[in-house]
Amino acid sequence: MLKKRFWLTALMGLAAWNTYAQGNGVAGITEATDMVTSYFDPATRLIYAIGAVVGLIGGAKVYSKFSSGDPDTSKTAASWFGACIFLIVAATILRSFFL
């Protein structure tokens, strides 16, 4: 019984020492934060580029409908340019919120 108690105490001490050696995890959290924030600039630029492409495609679609005399031009313009504005505003707000 004494041997079991000794080994159990030694095992608990080793587990506590191993846990203490890991620290409080600040270095890992800091590294993860740096990695995540390093992705925001390229992601924001990508979303701006997608917004520009959506705007160009929307402009072409609206011009095509306007030239053909389609009466539904205003709804098409609102939907395409609304999507473009949403992409740009969403990227800006997300960037300012997380950085």
HELIX and SHEET records of a PDB file:
HELIX    1   1 LEU A    2  ALA A   21  1                                  20    
HELIX    2   2 VAL A   26  SER A   38  1                                  13    
HELIX    3   3 PHE A   40  SER A   68  1                                  29    
HELIX    4   4 THR A   73  PHE A   98  1                                  26    
END                                                                             
